[in-house]
């Protein structure tokens, strides 16, 4: 859940503009996290779904093995 923004004041474009940076950060986390090592070895596709404070879906990230290997 994205909690830093007031959903009444944030439009869909805000989240779409944040997507490249957030995806880059998540790829780095997947590459370096010891906790995710087994999943990396299995070539898992990670899917992150984000919601605003009202539980409304606002962003989805899909990170494939090609992204993190």
Buried (B, 14 or more C-beta within 10 A) or exposed (E): EBEEBEBEEBEEEEBEEBEEEBBEEBBEBBEEEEEBEEBBEEEBEBEEEBBBEEEEEBBEBEBEBEBBE
